Amino acid sequence: MDKKNALRAGAVTAGTTLMMLLMTSPALALTRDDGDDPGPGLSVGETLGLYVAAPIVLFLVIAGLVMVLDKSRKTQN
């Protein structure tokens, strides 16, 4: 029974992925649209800071707040 459910889930996932790929059109990024005004690109440092360092720092801040504010571990006297 588990094999049948796994096969069904795989078929649904594959079918959904295939339909999404077939329904999407190419981005045509070389053609500029009216009103398109791209800004300057990010440097390597800015990219790493925005997409690597900032999420790690945010995760550590949230994890630290959860650990500090956790009320389930009460000290016993």
All heavy atoms as a GROMACS GRO file, in nm:
protein
  555
    1MET      N    1   0.083  -0.119   0.000
    1MET     CA    2   0.000   0.000   0.000
    1MET      C    3   0.087   0.126   0.000
    1MET      O    4   0.055   0.223  -0.065
    1MET     CB    5  -0.091  -0.002   0.123
    1MET     CG    6  -0.202   0.100   0.115
    1MET     SD    7  -0.310   0.081  -0.025
    1MET     CE    8  -0.450   0.005   0.047
    2ASP      N    9   0.200   0.124   0.074
    2ASP     CA   10   0.286   0.241   0.078
    2ASP      C   11   0.352   0.266  -0.056
    2ASP      O   12   0.372   0.380  -0.096
    2ASP     CB   13   0.393   0.224   0.185
    2ASP     CG   14   0.336   0.227   0.326
    2ASP    OD1   15   0.229   0.286   0.344
    2ASP    OD2   16   0.401   0.171   0.416
    3LYS      N   17   0.385   0.159  -0.128
    3LYS     CA   18   0.447   0.174  -0.258
    3LYS      C   19   0.351   0.239  -0.358
    3LYS      O   20   0.390   0.321  -0.439
    3LYS     CB   21   0.492   0.036  -0.309
    3LYS     CG   22   0.589   0.041  -0.422
    3LYS     CD   23   0.629  -0.099  -0.465
    3LYS     CE   24   0.756  -0.138  -0.397
    3LYS     NZ   25   0.812  -0.263  -0.452
    4LYS      N   26   0.224   0.204  -0.344
    4LYS     CA   27   0.123   0.261  -0.433
    4LYS      C   28   0.105   0.411  -0.407
    4LYS      O   29   0.096   0.490  -0.500
    4LYS     CB   30  -0.010   0.187  -0.411
    4LYS     CG   31  -0.117   0.222  -0.509
    4LYS     CD   32  -0.241   0.137  -0.485
    4LYS     CE   33  -0.350   0.167  -0.585
    4LYS     NZ   34  -0.469   0.085  -0.561
    5ASN      N   35   0.103   0.448  -0.281
    5ASN     CA   36   0.091   0.591  -0.246
    5ASN      C   37   0.213   0.670  -0.290
    5ASN      O   38   0.202   0.784  -0.337
    5ASN     CB   39   0.069   0.608  -0.096
    5ASN     CG   40  -0.070   0.569  -0.054
    5ASN    OD1   41  -0.163   0.565  -0.134
    5ASN    ND2   42  -0.086   0.536   0.073
    6ALA      N   43   0.331   0.611  -0.275
    6ALA     CA   44   0.454   0.678  -0.317
    6ALA      C   45   0.455   0.697  -0.468
    6ALA      O   46   0.496   0.802  -0.519
    6ALA     CB   47   0.576   0.600  -0.271
    7LEU      N   48   0.411   0.595  -0.541
    7LEU     CA   49   0.404   0.604  -0.686
    7LEU      C   50   0.305   0.711  -0.730
    7LEU      O   51   0.332   0.791  -0.820
    7LEU     CB   52   0.366   0.469  -0.746
    7LEU     CG   53   0.366   0.458  -0.897
    7LEU    CD1   54   0.506   0.484  -0.951
    7LEU    CD2   55   0.317   0.322  -0.940
    8ARG      N   56   0.193   0.718  -0.662
    8ARG     CA   57   0.091   0.819  -0.694
    8ARG      C   58   0.145   0.960  -0.664
    8ARG      O   59   0.127   1.052  -0.745
    8ARG     CB   60  -0.035   0.794  -0.612
    8ARG     CG   61  -0.147   0.892  -0.645
    8ARG     CD   62  -0.272   0.863  -0.564
    8ARG     NE   63  -0.324   0.732  -0.599
    8ARG     CZ   64  -0.386   0.650  -0.515
    8ARG    NH1   65  -0.403   0.686  -0.390
    8ARG    NH2   66  -0.431   0.534  -0.554
    9ALA      N   67   0.211   0.977  -0.552
    9ALA     CA   68   0.267   1.108  -0.517
    9ALA      C   69   0.374   1.150  -0.617
    9ALA      O   70   0.382   1.265  -0.658
    9ALA     CB   71   0.325   1.105  -0.376
   10GLY      N   72   0.457   1.054  -0.658
   10GLY     CA   73   0.560   1.084  -0.758
   10GLY      C   74   0.499   1.123  -0.892
   10GLY      O   75   0.547   1.213  -0.959
   11ALA      N   76   0.392   1.052  -0.932
   11ALA     CA   77   0.326   1.083  -1.059
   11ALA      C   78   0.263   1.221  -1.055
   11ALA      O   79   0.270   1.298  -1.152
   11ALA     CB   80   0.222   0.976  -1.091
   12VAL      N   81   0.200   1.256  -0.944
   12VAL     CA   82   0.137   1.388  -0.931
   12VAL      C   83   0.244   1.497  -0.934
   12VAL      O   84   0.227   1.600  -1.002
   12VAL     CB   85   0.053   1.396  -0.801
   12VAL    CG1   86   0.013   1.539  -0.772
   12VAL    CG2   87  -0.069   1.307  -0.813
   13THR      N   88   0.354   1.476  -0.864
   13THR     CA   89   0.462   1.575  -0.862
   13THR      C   90   0.523   1.592  -1.000
   13THR      O   91   0.545   1.705  -1.046
   13THR     CB   92   0.570   1.533  -0.761
   13THR    OG1   93   0.510   1.518  -0.633
   13THR    CG2   94   0.682   1.634  -0.754
   14ALA      N   95   0.550   1.481  -1.068
   14ALA     CA   96   0.608   1.488  -1.202
   14ALA      C   97   0.511   1.555  -1.300
   14ALA      O   98   0.552   1.638  -1.383
   14ALA     CB   99   0.644   1.348  -1.251
   15GLY      N  100   0.383   1.522  -1.290
   15GLY     CA  101   0.284   1.583  -1.378
   15GLY      C  102   0.271   1.732  -1.355
   15GLY      O  103   0.262   1.810  -1.450
   16THR      N  104   0.270   1.772  -1.230
   16THR     CA  105   0.260   1.914  -1.197
   16THR      C  106   0.383   1.989  -1.248
   16THR      O  107   0.370   2.098  -1.305
   16THR     CB  108   0.247   1.932  -1.044
   16THR    OG1  109   0.135   1.858  -0.998
   16THR    CG2  110   0.230   2.078  -1.007
   17THR      N  111   0.500   1.933  -1.227
   17THR     CA  112   0.623   1.997  -1.275
   17THR      C  113   0.623   2.009  -1.426
   17THR      O  114   0.659   2.114  -1.481
   17THR     CB  115   0.746   1.917  -1.227
   17THR    OG1  116   0.742   1.906  -1.085
   17THR    CG2  117   0.875   1.984  -1.268
   18LEU      N  118   0.583   1.904  -1.494
   18LEU     CA  119   0.579   1.906  -1.639
   18LEU      C  120   0.481   2.012  -1.691
   18LEU      O  121   0.512   2.087  -1.784
   18LEU     CB  122   0.541   1.768  -1.693
   18LEU     CG  123   0.537   1.754  -1.845
   18LEU    CD1  124   0.675   1.777  -1.903
   18LEU    CD2  125   0.485   1.618  -1.882
   19MET      N  126   0.364   2.020  -1.629
   19MET     CA  127   0.266   2.120  -1.672
   19MET      C  128   0.317   2.262  -1.648
   19MET      O  129   0.296   2.351  -1.731
   19MET     CB  130   0.133   2.099  -1.599
   19MET     CG  131   0.058   1.976  -1.644
   19MET     SD  132   0.026   1.973  -1.821
   19MET     CE  133  -0.080   2.112  -1.840
   20MET      N  134   0.383   2.284  -1.536
   20MET     CA  135   0.437   2.418  -1.508
   20MET      C  136   0.544   2.455  -1.610
   20MET      O  137   0.552   2.569  -1.655
   20MET     CB  138   0.494   2.424  -1.366
   20MET     CG  139   0.388   2.415  -1.258
   20MET     SD  140   0.268   2.548  -1.267
   20MET     CE  141   0.366   2.682  -1.208
   21LEU      N  142   0.628   2.358  -1.647
   21LEU     CA  143   0.733   2.386  -1.744
   21LEU      C  144   0.675   2.413  -1.883
   21LEU      O  145   0.724   2.497  -1.957
   21LEU     CB  146   0.832   2.269  -1.750
   21LEU     CG  147   0.927   2.257  -1.632
   21LEU    CD1  148   1.007   2.128  -1.643
   21LEU    CD2  149   1.020   2.376  -1.625
   22LEU      N  150   0.570   2.341  -1.918
   22LEU     CA  151   0.511   2.359  -2.050
   22LEU      C  152   0.432   2.489  -2.061
   22LEU      O  153   0.420   2.546  -2.169
   22LEU     CB  154   0.420   2.241  -2.084
   22LEU     CG  155   0.491   2.108  -2.109
   22LEU    CD1  156   0.389   1.996  -2.127
   22LEU    CD2  157   0.581   2.118  -2.231
   23MET      N  158   0.377   2.536  -1.950
   23MET     CA  159   0.292   2.655  -1.953
   23MET      C  160   0.372   2.786  -1.941
   23MET      O  161   0.319   2.893  -1.968
   23MET     CB  162   0.187   2.648  -1.843
   23MET     CG  163   0.086   2.537  -1.865
   23MET     SD  164  -0.030   2.519  -1.731
   23MET     CE  165  -0.123   2.668  -1.747
   24THR      N  166   0.496   2.777  -1.899
   24THR     CA  167   0.576   2.899  -1.885
   24THR      C  168   0.638   2.936  -2.019
   24THR      O  169   0.668   2.852  -2.101
   24THR     CB  170   0.688   2.881  -1.782
   24THR    OG1  171   0.769   2.770  -1.820
   24THR    CG2  172   0.632   2.858  -1.644
   25SER      N  173   0.655   3.064  -2.040
   25SER     CA  174   0.718   3.112  -2.162
   25SER      C  175   0.857   3.164  -2.130
   25SER      O  176   0.887   3.196  -2.014
   25SER     CB  177   0.633   3.222  -2.224
   25SER     OG  178   0.623   3.330  -2.135
   26PRO      N  179   0.943   3.176  -2.227
   26PRO     CA  180   1.077   3.228  -2.199
   26PRO      C  181   1.071   3.372  -2.150
   26PRO      O  182   0.979   3.448  -2.182
   26PRO     CB  183   1.149   3.218  -2.334
   26PRO     CG  184   1.045   3.194  -2.435
   26PRO     CD  185   0.925   3.138  -2.365
   27ALA      N  186   1.170   3.409  -2.073
   27ALA     CA  187   1.170   3.541  -2.010
   27ALA      C  188   1.193   3.654  -2.110
   27ALA      O  189   1.150   3.767  -2.088
   27ALA     CB  190   1.276   3.547  -1.901
   28LEU      N  191   1.259   3.626  -2.220
   28LEU     CA  192   1.292   3.730  -2.319
   28LEU      C  193   1.361   3.848  -2.252
   28LEU      O  194   1.322   3.964  -2.268
   28LEU     CB  195   1.166   3.775  -2.394
   28LEU     CG  196   1.092   3.666  -2.472
   28LEU    CD1  197   0.962   3.721  -2.527
   28LEU    CD2  198   1.178   3.610  -2.582
   29ALA      N  199   1.465   3.819  -2.176
   29ALA     CA  200   1.533   3.921  -2.098
   29ALA      C  201   1.611   4.019  -2.186
   29ALA      O  202   1.646   4.127  -2.140
   29ALA     CB  203   1.627   3.856  -1.998
   30LEU      N  204   1.636   3.985  -2.312
   30LEU     CA  205   1.711   4.075  -2.397
   30LEU      C  206   1.625   4.188  -2.451
   30LEU      O  207   1.676   4.288  -2.499
   30LEU     CB  208   1.772   3.996  -2.514
   30LEU     CG  209   1.876   3.892  -2.474
   30LEU    CD1  210   1.923   3.815  -2.596
   30LEU    CD2  211   1.992   3.957  -2.402
   31THR      N  212   1.493   4.172  -2.447
   31THR     CA  213   1.402   4.274  -2.498
   31THR      C  214   1.358   4.364  -2.384
   31THR      O  215   1.302   4.318  -2.285
   31THR     CB  216   1.278   4.209  -2.561
   31THR    OG1  217   1.320   4.115  -2.658
   31THR    CG2  218   1.189   4.313  -2.625
   32ARG      N  219   1.385   4.493  -2.398
   32ARG     CA  220   1.346   4.589  -2.294
   32ARG      C  221   1.200   4.628  -2.311
   32ARG      O  222   1.153   4.651  -2.422
   32ARG     CB  223   1.432   4.714  -2.303
   32ARG     CG  224   1.577   4.689  -2.272
   32ARG     CD  225   1.598   4.704  -2.124
   32ARG     NE  226   1.739   4.690  -2.093
   32ARG     CZ  227   1.782   4.619  -1.991
   32ARG    NH1  228   1.698   4.557  -1.914
   32ARG    NH2  229   1.909   4.612  -1.966
   33ASP      N  230   1.130   4.639  -2.199
   33ASP     CA  231   0.992   4.684  -2.199
   33ASP      C  232   0.987   4.835  -2.182
   33ASP      O  233   1.084   4.898  -2.138
   33ASP     CB  234   0.913   4.619  -2.085
   33ASP     CG  235   0.895   4.470  -2.105
   33ASP    OD1  236   0.889   4.428  -2.222
   33ASP    OD2  237   0.885   4.398  -2.006
   34ASP      N  238   0.873   4.895  -2.216
   34ASP     CA  239   0.855   5.037  -2.194
   34ASP      C  240   0.860   5.066  -2.044
   34ASP      O  241   0.796   4.999  -1.963
   34ASP     CB  242   0.721   5.085  -2.249
   34ASP     CG  243   0.718   5.080  -2.401
   34ASP    OD1  244   0.827   5.081  -2.461
   34ASP    OD2  245   0.608   5.075  -2.458
   35GLY      N  246   0.935   5.163  -2.005
   35GLY     CA  247   0.946   5.200  -1.864
   35GLY      C  248   1.048   5.117  -1.788
   35GLY      O  249   1.063   5.132  -1.668
   36ASP      N  250   1.117   5.028  -1.856
   36ASP     CA  251   1.217   4.945  -1.790
   36ASP      C  252   1.341   5.028  -1.763
   36ASP      O  253   1.403   5.082  -1.854
   36ASP     CB  254   1.250   4.826  -1.880
   36ASP     CG  255   1.335   4.722  -1.810
   36ASP    OD1  256   1.347   4.729  -1.687
   36ASP    OD2  257   1.388   4.634  -1.880
   37ASP      N  258   1.377   5.041  -1.637
   37ASP     CA  259   1.493   5.120  -1.599
   37ASP      C  260   1.571   5.044  -1.493
   37ASP      O  261   1.557   5.070  -1.373
   37ASP     CB  262   1.449   5.257  -1.546
   37ASP     CG  263   1.566   5.350  -1.524
   37ASP    OD1  264   1.675   5.324  -1.580
   37ASP    OD2  265   1.550   5.448  -1.450
   38PRO      N  266   1.652   4.945  -1.533
   38PRO     CA  267   1.725   4.866  -1.434
   38PRO      C  268   1.830   4.950  -1.363
   38PRO      O  269   1.894   5.037  -1.422
   38PRO     CB  270   1.790   4.755  -1.517
   38PRO     CG  271   1.801   4.811  -1.654
   38PRO     CD  272   1.684   4.904  -1.670
   39GLY      N  273   1.847   4.922  -1.237
   39GLY     CA  274   1.947   4.993  -1.159
   39GLY      C  275   2.083   4.929  -1.175
   39GLY      O  276   2.101   4.833  -1.249
   40PRO      N  277   2.182   4.984  -1.106
   40PRO     CA  278   2.316   4.925  -1.114
   40PRO      C  279   2.318   4.788  -1.048
   40PRO      O  280   2.241   4.759  -0.957
   40PRO     CB  281   2.403   5.025  -1.036
   40PRO     CG  282   2.308   5.093  -0.944
   40PRO     CD  283   2.177   5.097  -1.015
   41GLY      N  284   2.406   4.700  -1.096
   41GLY     CA  285   2.416   4.565  -1.042
   41GLY      C  286   2.482   4.564  -0.906
   41GLY      O  287   2.543   4.663  -0.862
   42LEU      N  288   2.470   4.452  -0.838
   42LEU     CA  289   2.533   4.436  -0.708
   42LEU      C  290   2.674   4.384  -0.724
   42LEU      O  291   2.702   4.304  -0.814
   42LEU     CB  292   2.453   4.335  -0.624
   42LEU     CG  293   2.310   4.372  -0.588
   42LEU    CD1  294   2.244   4.257  -0.514
   42LEU    CD2  295   2.306   4.496  -0.503
   43SER      N  296   2.762   4.426  -0.635
   43SER     CA  297   2.898   4.372  -0.635
   43SER      C  298   2.895   4.234  -0.568
   43SER      O  299   2.794   4.192  -0.512
   43SER     CB  300   2.992   4.465  -0.559
   43SER     OG  301   2.961   4.463  -0.421
   44VAL      N  302   3.008   4.164  -0.575
   44VAL     CA  303   3.015   4.031  -0.514
   44VAL      C  304   2.994   4.041  -0.363
   44VAL      O  305   2.922   3.960  -0.303
   44VAL     CB  306   3.152   3.965  -0.546
   44VAL    CG1  307   3.168   3.834  -0.472
   44VAL    CG2  308   3.166   3.943  -0.695
   45GLY      N  309   3.052   4.140  -0.300
   45GLY     CA  310   3.036   4.158  -0.156
   45GLY      C  311   2.893   4.188  -0.116
   45GLY      O  312   2.842   4.135  -0.019
   46GLU      N  313   2.828   4.274  -0.194
   46GLU     CA  314   2.688   4.307  -0.166
   46GLU      C  315   2.598   4.185  -0.185
   46GLU      O  316   2.506   4.161  -0.107
   46GLU     CB  317   2.641   4.420  -0.257
   46GLU     CG  318   2.703   4.554  -0.225
   46GLU     CD  319   2.670   4.659  -0.330
   46GLU    OE1  320   2.647   4.623  -0.446
   46GLU    OE2  321   2.669   4.778  -0.294
   47THR      N  322   2.627   4.107  -0.289
   47THR     CA  323   2.547   3.987  -0.315
   47THR      C  324   2.563   3.886  -0.203
   47THR      O  325   2.464   3.830  -0.153
   47THR     CB  326   2.589   3.923  -0.449
   47THR    OG1  327   2.573   4.020  -0.552
   47THR    CG2  328   2.504   3.802  -0.480
   48LEU      N  329   2.687   3.860  -0.162
   48LEU     CA  330   2.710   3.766  -0.052
   48LEU      C  331   2.650   3.816   0.078
   48LEU      O  332   2.594   3.738   0.157
   48LEU     CB  333   2.860   3.741  -0.035
   48LEU     CG  334   2.927   3.659  -0.145
   48LEU    CD1  335   3.077   3.651  -0.121
   48LEU    CD2  336   2.866   3.522  -0.154
   49GLY      N  337   2.659   3.945   0.103
   49GLY     CA  338   2.601   4.001   0.224
   49GLY      C  339   2.450   3.990   0.226
   49GLY      O  340   2.390   3.956   0.328
   50LEU      N  341   2.388   4.015   0.112
   50LEU     CA  342   2.242   4.015   0.104
   50LEU      C  343   2.184   3.875   0.105
   50LEU      O  344   2.083   3.850   0.170
   50LEU     CB  345   2.198   4.090  -0.022
   50LEU     CG  346   2.049   4.109  -0.044
   50LEU    CD1  347   1.990   4.192   0.069
   50LEU    CD2  348   2.023   4.176  -0.177
   51TYR      N  349   2.246   3.783   0.033
   51TYR     CA  350   2.187   3.651   0.015
   51TYR      C  351   2.251   3.542   0.100
   51TYR      O  352   2.199   3.430   0.103
   51TYR     CB  353   2.192   3.610  -0.132
   51TYR     CG  354   2.105   3.698  -0.218
   51TYR    CD1  355   2.162   3.790  -0.305
   51TYR    CD2  356   1.968   3.692  -0.210
   51TYR    CE1  357   2.082   3.872  -0.384
   51TYR    CE2  358   1.888   3.774  -0.287
   51TYR     CZ  359   1.946   3.862  -0.374
   51TYR     OH  360   1.866   3.943  -0.450
   52VAL      N  361   2.363   3.570   0.166
   52VAL     CA  362   2.427   3.469   0.251
   52VAL      C  363   2.435   3.518   0.396
   52VAL      O  364   2.383   3.455   0.487
   52VAL     CB  365   2.568   3.433   0.199
   52VAL    CG1  366   2.637   3.335   0.292
   52VAL    CG2  367   2.559   3.375   0.058
   53ALA      N  368   2.500   3.631   0.418
   53ALA     CA  369   2.525   3.678   0.554
   53ALA      C  370   2.396   3.724   0.624
   53ALA      O  371   2.374   3.689   0.740
   53ALA     CB  372   2.626   3.791   0.553
   54ALA      N  373   2.312   3.798   0.554
   54ALA     CA  374   2.190   3.849   0.618
   54ALA      C  375   2.096   3.737   0.664
   54ALA      O  376   2.048   3.741   0.777
   54ALA     CB  377   2.117   3.945   0.524
   55PRO      N  378   2.071   3.633   0.583
   55PRO     CA  379   1.986   3.524   0.634
   55PRO      C  380   2.048   3.449   0.752
   55PRO      O  381   1.977   3.410   0.845
   55PRO     CB  382   1.970   3.430   0.513
   55PRO     CG  383   1.991   3.517   0.395
   55PRO     CD  384   2.093   3.618   0.438
   56ILE      N  385   2.181   3.431   0.750
   56ILE     CA  386   2.247   3.362   0.862
   56ILE      C  387   2.235   3.446   0.988
   56ILE      O  388   2.202   3.394   1.096
   56ILE     CB  389   2.394   3.332   0.828
   56ILE    CG1  390   2.400   3.224   0.719
   56ILE    CG2  391   2.471   3.288   0.951
   56ILE    CD1  392   2.540   3.199   0.665
   57VAL      N  393   2.258   3.576   0.978
   57VAL     CA  394   2.247   3.664   1.095
   57VAL      C  395   2.103   3.666   1.145
   57VAL      O  396   2.079   3.658   1.267
   57VAL     CB  397   2.296   3.806   1.061
   57VAL    CG1  398   2.260   3.905   1.170
   57VAL    CG2  399   2.446   3.805   1.037
   58LEU      N  400   2.007   3.674   1.055
   58LEU     CA  401   1.866   3.674   1.094
   58LEU      C  402   1.830   3.543   1.165
   58LEU      O  403   1.761   3.544   1.267
   58LEU     CB  404   1.778   3.696   0.971
   58LEU     CG  405   1.630   3.713   0.996
   58LEU    CD1  406   1.605   3.836   1.082
   58LEU    CD2  407   1.556   3.726   0.864
   59PHE      N  408   1.877   3.430   1.113
   59PHE     CA  409   1.853   3.302   1.177
   59PHE      C  410   1.912   3.299   1.318
   59PHE      O  411   1.848   3.253   1.413
   59PHE     CB  412   1.912   3.188   1.094
   59PHE     CG  413   1.907   3.055   1.163
   59PHE    CD1  414   1.789   2.982   1.168
   59PHE    CD2  415   2.020   3.004   1.224
   59PHE    CE1  416   1.785   2.859   1.234
   59PHE    CE2  417   2.017   2.882   1.290
   59PHE     CZ  418   1.898   2.810   1.295
   60LEU      N  419   2.035   3.346   1.332
   60LEU     CA  420   2.100   3.344   1.464
   60LEU      C  421   2.028   3.436   1.563
   60LEU      O  422   2.015   3.401   1.681
   60LEU     CB  423   2.247   3.384   1.449
   60LEU     CG  424   2.335   3.283   1.376
   60LEU    CD1  425   2.475   3.339   1.358
   60LEU    CD2  426   2.338   3.151   1.448
   61VAL      N  427   1.981   3.550   1.518
   61VAL     CA  428   1.907   3.641   1.606
   61VAL      C  429   1.777   3.576   1.653
   61VAL      O  430   1.743   3.577   1.772
   61VAL     CB  431   1.879   3.776   1.536
   61VAL    CG1  432   1.777   3.858   1.611
   61VAL    CG2  433   2.008   3.853   1.518
   62ILE      N  434   1.703   3.515   1.560
   62ILE     CA  435   1.576   3.450   1.596
   62ILE      C  436   1.602   3.332   1.688
   62ILE      O  437   1.532   3.315   1.789
   62ILE     CB  438   1.499   3.408   1.470
   62ILE    CG1  439   1.452   3.531   1.394
   62ILE    CG2  440   1.381   3.319   1.505
   62ILE    CD1  441   1.394   3.501   1.257
   63ALA      N  442   1.703   3.250   1.658
   63ALA     CA  443   1.735   3.136   1.743
   63ALA      C  444   1.778   3.182   1.882
   63ALA      O  445   1.739   3.122   1.983
   63ALA     CB  446   1.844   3.051   1.678
   64GLY      N  447   1.856   3.288   1.888
   64GLY     CA  448   1.898   3.342   2.017
   64GLY      C  449   1.781   3.394   2.099
   64GLY      O  450   1.772   3.369   2.220
   65LEU      N  451   1.688   3.464   2.034
   65LEU     CA  452   1.570   3.513   2.105
   65LEU      C  453   1.484   3.398   2.156
   65LEU      O  454   1.431   3.404   2.268
   65LEU     CB  455   1.489   3.605   2.014
   65LEU     CG  456   1.547   3.743   1.988
   65LEU    CD1  457   1.466   3.816   1.882
   65LEU    CD2  458   1.552   3.824   2.116
   66VAL      N  459   1.470   3.295   2.076
   66VAL     CA  460   1.391   3.179   2.120
   66VAL      C  461   1.456   3.114   2.240
   66VAL      O  462   1.388   3.077   2.336
   66VAL     CB  463   1.374   3.079   2.003
   66VAL    CG1  464   1.319   2.946   2.054
   66VAL    CG2  465   1.282   3.137   1.898
   67MET      N  466   1.588   3.099   2.237
   67MET     CA  467   1.657   3.034   2.349
   67MET      C  468   1.651   3.120   2.476
   67MET      O  469   1.633   3.068   2.586
   67MET     CB  470   1.802   3.005   2.312
   67MET     CG  471   1.814   2.893   2.212
   67MET     SD  472   1.977   2.865   2.140
   67MET     CE  473   2.090   2.896   2.268
   68VAL      N  474   1.664   3.251   2.461
   68VAL     CA  475   1.662   3.339   2.578
   68VAL      C  476   1.521   3.349   2.636
   68VAL      O  477   1.504   3.348   2.759
   68VAL     CB  478   1.716   3.479   2.539
   68VAL    CG1  479   1.686   3.581   2.647
   68VAL    CG2  480   1.864   3.472   2.511
   69LEU      N  481   1.422   3.356   2.550
   69LEU     CA  482   1.285   3.378   2.598
   69LEU      C  483   1.209   3.248   2.622
   69LEU      O  484   1.089   3.252   2.649
   69LEU     CB  485   1.210   3.464   2.496
   69LEU     CG  486   1.269   3.602   2.472
   69LEU    CD1  487   1.194   3.675   2.362
   69LEU    CD2  488   1.269   3.684   2.601
   70ASP      N  489   1.277   3.133   2.613
   70ASP     CA  490   1.210   3.005   2.633
   70ASP      C  491   1.169   2.989   2.779
   70ASP      O  492   1.252   2.994   2.868
   70ASP     CB  493   1.303   2.891   2.592
   70ASP     CG  494   1.235   2.757   2.597
   70ASP    OD1  495   1.110   2.752   2.594
   70ASP    OD2  496   1.306   2.656   2.603
   71LYS      N  497   1.042   2.970   2.802
   71LYS     CA  498   0.989   2.959   2.940
   71LYS      C  499   0.970   2.814   2.984
   71LYS      O  500   0.937   2.787   3.097
   71LYS     CB  501   0.853   3.030   2.947
   71LYS     CG  502   0.857   3.174   2.903
   71LYS     CD  503   0.867   3.264   3.021
   71LYS     CE  504   0.839   3.406   2.980
   71LYS     NZ  505   0.951   3.493   2.985
   72SER      N  506   0.990   2.718   2.893
   72SER     CA  507   0.964   2.579   2.929
   72SER      C  508   1.073   2.521   3.018
   72SER      O  509   1.049   2.427   3.094
   72SER     CB  510   0.948   2.493   2.804
   72SER     OG  511   1.069   2.488   2.734
   73ARG      N  512   1.194   2.573   3.011
   73ARG     CA  513   1.303   2.523   3.097
   73ARG      C  514   1.315   2.611   3.221
   73ARG      O  515   1.394   2.702   3.228
   73ARG     CB  516   1.434   2.523   3.020
   73ARG     CG  517   1.437   2.424   2.907
   73ARG     CD  518   1.572   2.424   2.840
   73ARG     NE  519   1.592   2.553   2.772
   73ARG     CZ  520   1.709   2.611   2.755
   73ARG    NH1  521   1.818   2.556   2.800
   73ARG    NH2  522   1.718   2.725   2.691
   74LYS      N  523   1.236   2.583   3.320
   74LYS     CA  524   1.239   2.660   3.443
   74LYS      C  525   1.343   2.598   3.536
   74LYS      O  526   1.355   2.478   3.550
   74LYS     CB  527   1.103   2.661   3.512
   74LYS     CG  528   0.999   2.732   3.427
   74LYS     CD  529   0.865   2.734   3.496
   74LYS     CE  530   0.767   2.805   3.408
   74LYS     NZ  531   0.633   2.801   3.458
   75THR      N  532   1.420   2.685   3.604
   75THR     CA  533   1.520   2.634   3.696
   75THR      C  534   1.452   2.583   3.820
   75THR      O  535   1.358   2.642   3.872
   75THR     CB  536   1.619   2.746   3.734
   75THR    OG1  537   1.547   2.855   3.790
   75THR    CG2  538   1.696   2.792   3.612
   76GLN      N  539   1.502   2.469   3.869
   76GLN     CA  540   1.442   2.410   3.989
   76GLN      C  541   1.531   2.438   4.108
   76GLN      O  542   1.653   2.427   4.102
   76GLN     CB  543   1.427   2.259   3.969
   76GLN     CG  544   1.330   2.223   3.859
   76GLN     CD  545   1.320   2.073   3.841
   76GLN    OE1  546   1.382   1.998   3.914
   76GLN    NE2  547   1.244   2.032   3.742
   77ASN      N  548   1.471   2.475   4.220
   77ASN     CA  549   1.546   2.507   4.341
   77ASN      C  550   1.545   2.391   4.436
   77ASN      O  551   1.459   2.318   4.454
   77ASN     CB  552   1.489   2.630   4.410
   77ASN     CG  553   1.506   2.755   4.324
   77ASN    OD1  554   1.597   2.758   4.242
   77ASN    ND2  555   1.422   2.852   4.344
   0.00000   0.00000   0.00000
